[in-house]
Every structure is written in C-alpha cells, then in structure tokens.
C-alpha cells in the first residue's frame, strides 16, 4: 500500500543565499541523489516561500523551502535467493562484498539477478527507500565488473546519515587496481571534474561542461613490467570516477575496454578494480567501523601472472 511521507521544510542558510535552488537542495538534502531532486523540481514538488519553484530560482537567506515527496509505493522487484558475502550486519545496515560480474540494481538488460534482488530476500524487505523503487537500500554503488565492499542501509534513518557522510567526504572508500604503464609520481591526486561524454552518452569524461567536481587520491603499491599496482581513495564518488581519472592520466585500469584499449590483452574480461576498504561512523552508535576485503581470486591471479 502506498504511503505519503511527511513534507520536508527548511530555511535557506545565509551561506546558500543567492545560489540556484537546485544547488541549495543538493547541499541541504544530501540523502537524495541529484537526479531525484531534479525530478522533484520538474514535477512541481518544491515550493519556495509558498509558491511553486524552478531550479533557477535564487532564494534569499531565511526563505522557506517545502519539498513534497511522492508516495512511497511497494517495491515490485522480486526477492531472489542469491548467495551474499556479508561482511557486517546489524539492525541499521550491512556491508556486502560484491563479486565481480554482479549488477548492483535492476536496469535495462538486467531486470533481475542483481544485488538488490538478493538484498530484498536477505533483508526480508527491510531496506531504505530514499533512492526510489529501483535502488532500495543502496547508499553508493560500484560497477558490474568491479568487485568489493558496498554499504547498504536498512532504513531511511541510516541511509540519510550515511549519505551525509559521503557528502561531507568523511566516509572512507579505498580501492585497489592494476593500471597500465607507470604513473609519473608514486603518489598524488587527480582533481578533475567529470561529466557525461557528448560523443558517447554511455561514457563519462573529464570535462568542464555540465560536470561535477571529482577528486581521487592514489599511491603506487608495487610496479611490475608495464603495470602499476595502486591504492586509490575516493574523496568524491562520481560515476566511473577511478576509471575515468586513471585514463585521464594516461594509465587506464587494466582490462577496462571502455576507457582503455578495446582489445583486452590482459585476459581479464573487465577492469581490474576492487573496493577493498570501507570506513564510516555508525549512524546510531557513533562507533567508527572499518571493514576490509581481501583481493579476490581474479585479481590475485593477475598479480601472480605479472610477478612471473
């Protein structure tokens, strides 16, 4: 049965006065994705000082913003008994070690068999609904061919708090990757905005146009002939961020046919990228929690091949 959530009311902070309303919403409501907030604006669900607002509206300090959320409908996705590698779980959240090749949420071409379908079965429907019907519980995501740790919220309280940590760049996300060639510096940062490519809408790219800020920190763990084994820490979390930033440096992730060479000479059949560490403050207890994941077989075998 559909439920109507309570509207969200807030006064615009002085620091945000004069900013476009869509940016004000992103700053004040980090629990919602940018696309979801844009849809709310387009659907007339946002009012400014009692009048329907547009994304270009520029509120004054103290202006009252009212966001009317649409009905939360029951999820029509099937719960499927798919094995999960759960590394942490309590009443508010869980951390799953996703295998390579598993899609996170249903989309065109992948209607089921996804992590979300598995979570619906595992959690018996107890998942947050902030991100809409197609992504229940998903706080952040990783690509199909990226393995590793993924944080899942069981309720809206946990989802809101964890999303705020991502927004504040306080949630730790570390990856391991093998990149082609040798990075110029043993450690460094890539601060380059990422947006959708105008030449290919399925790809992202470094661009100043219609983009969002993106920062990746990296360090070389070991060098092999023709490859570097690197650790990467996300400060932001844009789509394909690590893959785009490494390709931008001229050192795409090994096996990445989208941002590297279409001819996969590695035999990996996908990018050699693993989400190895998650660190966050528990939204209810305030405890600092750190979860680590060992390198999966495909990754370890590729490193062994490089050593030989």
C-alpha positions in Angstrom: 0.0 0.0 0.0 1.3 3.5 -0.9 2.3 5.8 1.9 2.6 9.6 1.8 5.8 10.8 3.5 5.8 14.0 5.6 6.9 17.1 3.6 10.4 18.5 4.3 10.7 22.1 5.4 13.8 24.1 5.9 15.0 27.7 5.9 17.8 28.7 3.5 21.0 29.3 5.3 22.8 32.6 4.7 25.7 30.8 3.1 23.4 29.5 0.4 21.6 32.7 -0.3 21.6 33.7 -4.0 22.5 30.1 -5.1 20.3 28.3 -7.6 17.6 26.3 -5.9 18.8 23.0 -7.3 22.2 23.6 -5.7 20.6 24.6 -2.4 18.6 21.3 -2.4 21.8 19.3 -3.1 23.5 21.0 -0.2 20.6 20.7 2.3 19.3 17.2 1.3 22.4 15.0 0.7 20.3 11.9 1.3 18.7 12.3 -2.2 20.5 11.9 -5.5 21.0 14.8 -7.8 18.7 13.3 -10.4 16.0 12.6 -7.9 16.0 16.2 -6.7 15.8 17.4 -10.3 12.8 15.2 -10.9 11.1 16.7 -7.8 11.7 20.2 -9.2 10.3 19.2 -12.6 7.2 17.6 -11.1 6.4 20.8 -9.1 7.1 19.1 -5.8 9.2 22.0 -4.5 7.8 25.3 -3.2 9.7 28.5 -2.3 8.0 30.8 0.2 4.7 29.1 -0.6 5.0 29.3 -4.4 6.0 26.7 -7.0 9.7 26.9 -7.6 12.0 26.3 -10.5 15.6 25.1 -10.4 16.9 28.5 -11.5 15.1 30.3 -8.6 17.6 32.0 -6.2 16.2 32.1 -2.7 17.1 34.7 -0.1 18.5 33.8 3.3 15.7 32.7 5.5 13.4 31.7 2.6 11.3 28.7 3.4 11.7 25.7 1.1 9.0 23.0 1.2 9.6 19.6 -0.5 6.6 17.4 -1.0 7.8 13.8 -1.5 5.8 11.5 -3.8 4.1 8.4 -2.4 6.3 5.6 -1.4 5.0 2.6 -3.3 5.6 -1.1 -2.5 8.6 -2.4 -4.4 7.6 -4.5 -7.4 11.0 -6.2 -7.7 11.3 -9.9 -6.9 13.2 -11.1 -3.9 15.6 -13.8 -5.1 17.6 -16.2 -3.0 21.1 -15.3 -4.3 24.1 -16.0 -2.1 25.6 -12.9 -0.5 29.1 -12.5 1.1 28.0 -10.3 4.1 31.0 -8.8 6.0 29.0 -6.8 8.6 25.3 -6.6 9.6 23.1 -5.1 12.3 19.6 -3.6 12.5 20.5 -0.5 10.6 22.9 -1.5 7.8 25.0 -4.2 6.2 28.3 -4.3 4.2 28.3 -6.8 1.3 31.4 -8.0 -0.6 30.1 -7.9 -4.1 31.5 -10.4 -6.6 32.7 -9.2 -10.0 30.1 -9.6 -12.7 27.1 -8.9 -10.4 24.9 -5.9 -11.3 24.0 -3.7 -8.3 20.4 -2.7 -9.2 18.0 -3.7 -12.0 18.1 -1.7 -15.2 17.5 -2.3 -18.9 19.1 -5.6 -19.8 19.4 -6.7 -16.2 15.8 -7.0 -14.8 16.7 -9.4 -12.0 19.6 -11.4 -10.6 21.0 -8.2 -9.2 22.4 -7.3 -5.8 19.1 -5.5 -5.0 17.1 -8.7 -5.7 19.4 -10.6 -3.4 19.1 -7.9 -0.7 15.3 -8.0 -0.8 15.4 -11.7 0.0 18.2 -11.5 2.6 16.7 -8.5 4.5 13.0 -9.6 4.0 12.1 -6.2 2.5 13.7 -4.2 5.3 15.6 -1.7 3.2 15.6 2.1 2.9 13.5 3.6 0.2 15.1 7.0 -0.2 16.6 6.3 -3.7 13.3 5.0 -5.2 12.0 1.7 -6.2 14.9 0.5 -8.3 17.6 1.1 -5.7 16.3 0.2 -2.3 18.9 0.4 0.4 21.7 1.3 -2.0 23.8 4.2 -0.4 26.5 4.1 -3.1 27.3 1.7 -5.9 30.1 0.1 -7.8 30.2 -1.1 -11.4 29.2 -4.6 -12.5 32.8 -5.6 -13.2 34.2 -4.0 -10.1 34.3 -6.3 -7.0 34.3 -5.4 -3.4 32.6 -3.7 -0.5 29.2 -2.0 -0.8 27.3 -0.2 2.0 23.6 -0.9 2.3 21.0 0.9 4.6 18.1 -1.0 6.1 16.1 2.1 7.0 15.8 5.8 6.0 17.5 7.0 9.2 20.7 5.1 8.4 20.5 6.0 4.7 20.2 9.7 5.5 23.2 9.6 7.9 25.4 7.6 5.7 24.6 9.8 2.7 25.6 12.8 4.7 29.0 11.3 5.5 29.5 10.7 1.7 28.5 14.4 1.1 31.0 15.5 3.8 33.8 13.3 2.3 34.2 11.6 5.7 33.2 8.1 4.6 36.4 6.2 3.7 36.4 4.3 0.4 39.7 2.7 -0.7 40.2 0.7 -3.8 43.0 -1.5 -5.3 43.7 -1.5 -9.0 46.2 -2.5 -11.6 46.8 0.3 -14.1 48.6 0.1 -17.5 52.0 1.7 -17.6 53.8 3.6 -14.8 52.5 6.6 -13.0 54.8 9.6 -13.1 54.6 10.1 -9.3 54.5 7.4 -6.7 51.5 9.2 -5.0 49.3 12.1 -5.9 45.8 13.4 -6.5 43.6 13.9 -9.5 41.3 16.9 -9.2 39.3 16.9 -12.4 35.6 17.4 -12.9 33.6 14.5 -14.5 30.6 14.7 -16.7 28.9 12.7 -19.4 30.6 12.5 -22.8 28.8 14.3 -25.6 30.3 11.9 -28.1 29.2 8.7 -26.3 26.4 9.0 -23.7 27.4 5.7 -22.2 30.8 7.1 -21.2 31.9 9.7 -18.7 34.9 12.0 -19.2 36.9 14.8 -17.7 35.2 18.0 -18.8 34.3 21.5 -17.5 30.9 21.3 -19.2 27.9 20.0 -17.2 30.2 18.2 -14.8 30.7 17.7 -11.1 33.9 18.1 -9.1 35.8 14.8 -8.7 38.9 14.1 -6.6 40.8 10.8 -6.4 44.0 10.2 -4.4 46.4 7.4 -5.4 49.6 5.8 -4.4 51.7 3.1 -6.1 52.0 -0.1 -4.0 54.2 -2.0 -6.4 55.5 -1.8 -10.0 55.7 -4.6 -12.5 56.8 -4.7 -16.1 54.3 -2.5 -17.9 51.9 -2.1 -14.9 51.4 -0.5 -11.6 49.5 -1.9 -8.6 47.9 1.0 -6.9 45.8 2.0 -3.9 43.1 4.7 -4.6 41.0 6.7 -2.2 37.8 8.4 -3.3 37.1 11.9 -2.0 34.1 12.2 -4.2 32.1 9.4 -5.8 31.2 10.1 -9.4 30.1 7.5 -12.0 33.2 5.6 -13.2 35.4 8.0 -11.3 38.5 5.9 -10.8 38.4 4.5 -14.3 37.9 8.0 -15.9 40.7 9.6 -13.8 43.2 6.9 -14.4 42.5 7.1 -18.1 42.8 10.9 -17.9 46.4 10.4 -16.5 47.1 8.1 -19.5 47.1 4.9 -17.3 43.7 3.2 -17.7 42.8 0.4 -15.4 43.9 -2.9 -16.8 41.2 -4.8 -18.6 39.0 -1.7 -19.0 37.6 -1.9 -22.5 35.5 1.3 -22.1 38.3 3.7 -21.0 41.3 1.8 -22.1 42.1 -0.4 -25.1 39.2 -2.2 -26.7 41.5 -5.1 -27.3 41.9 -6.8 -23.9 45.4 -8.1 -23.9 45.2 -8.9 -20.1 42.6 -11.6 -20.5 40.7 -10.2 -17.5 37.5 -9.6 -19.4 36.8 -6.4 -17.3 38.6 -3.8 -15.2 41.0 -5.0 -12.5 39.4 -2.9 -9.8 38.4 -3.9 -6.2 36.7 -1.9 -3.4 39.0 -3.1 -0.6 38.1 -0.9 2.4 35.1 0.9 3.9 35.3 3.2 6.9 32.3 5.0 8.4 30.7 6.3 11.6 27.8 4.1 12.6 24.7 6.3 12.3 23.2 5.1 15.6 26.0 4.2 17.9 28.6 6.7 16.7 31.2 3.9 16.6 33.9 4.1 13.9 33.6 1.0 11.8 36.2 -0.2 9.3 35.7 -3.2 7.0 38.3 -4.7 4.7 38.1 -7.2 1.9 40.9 -9.3 0.6 41.8 -9.3 -3.1 39.5 -11.7 -5.0 40.9 -14.6 -7.0 40.8 -12.9 -10.4 42.9 -10.0 -9.0 45.4 -12.1 -7.1 45.9 -14.4 -10.1 46.6 -11.5 -12.4 49.2 -10.1 -9.9 50.8 -13.5 -9.7 50.9 -13.6 -13.5 52.6 -10.2 -13.5 55.2 -11.4 -11.0 56.0 -14.4 -13.1 
